[in-house]
Amino acid sequence: MSEIKVSESIKGALSSEITLSGELSCDESLSGQLSSATEYDAYKGNYNVTPHAFEAQTLQTAHKLMGEDVTIAAIPYWETSNVSNGMTAYIAKEV
């Protein structure tokens, strides 16, 4: 690894697509990080999801830029009385 020589001034330019962060100290060191923006397609799917019984769901979000939070609704739950004087519960299933 080569040695960094500190001079009286540092000159350069950054475009709006690049971020430079770091630290320049009097100890003859320069450290930091340089990153650039990556292009992503916008996610155009549903942002509100309700779980279904016995059915997996996948939101196609891989490598997509999302503009909102995904909201996952509570698992649907219903109770009804039954002929045995008890209650029947329906979980994640439409009645």
N, C-alpha and C positions, 0 to 999 in steps of 0.2 A: 504494500500500500504506500502511495506517495505522501509526502509531507505537504501540509498546507502552509503557504507563506502569506502572512497578513501584510497588506500594504496600507498606505494612508487612506485609501478610499476603495469602495466597491461600486462598480457600475454595472447596469444591466437593464433588462426590460422583461416585464411579465404581461402576457395577454390576459384578457378577462376569463379565459377558459382554464387558466392554470393558477393553482394556489401554492404559495411558498410560505412555509412557516419554519421557524428555527431560532437559533440564538447565536449571536456573535459576541464573543467575550474578549477581554484584554489578554487572555491566556493563550493567544494565538490559535484559537480553534473556531471552527464554524461547523455547526451541526444543525440538522433540520430535516425537513421532508418536502418533497415536491410531488404534487399530484395533478392529474389533469382529468377533465370531465369525460365521462364515457356516455355514448349515445344509447338510449334505451327507448323502446316503444312504450307508449302509454297503455296501461291496463284498461280495457273497455268492458270488463265483465261486471258481474253483480257484486256490490259491496255489502249486501245484507243477506245473510244465510240462515236458514232454519234447518236444524238437523232432521233427517228422515230415518225411520226405523228400517234396519236391514239394508241400507243403501249408503255407500260411501260417496262423498262429494269431493271433487278437486277443483279449486279455483286456479285457472291457468295464469299464475302470477310470476312464474320463473322469468327472470331477466326483463321484467316490466317495471315501469315507473308508476307508482300508485299515488293518486291525489287525495285519497281519503283513508281513514281507518276501516278495516273490515269489522262489521258488527255481526256477531253470532247470537241469534235469538236463543231464549231459553228452550229447553227441550219440551215440546208440547206434552201436556199431561191433563187427562180428564178422568173424573170419577162418575160412575152412575150406579144407582141401586140395581140389584138383581133379584131374581125370583126367590132366592134363598134368604132374603132379608139381609143380605150383605152388600158390599160395595165391590164393583169391578173397576179396576184402574186401567186406563189406556195410556201407555207411555210411548211417545214419539210416533203416534199413529192417529190419523184423523178419525173421528167418531162418525 
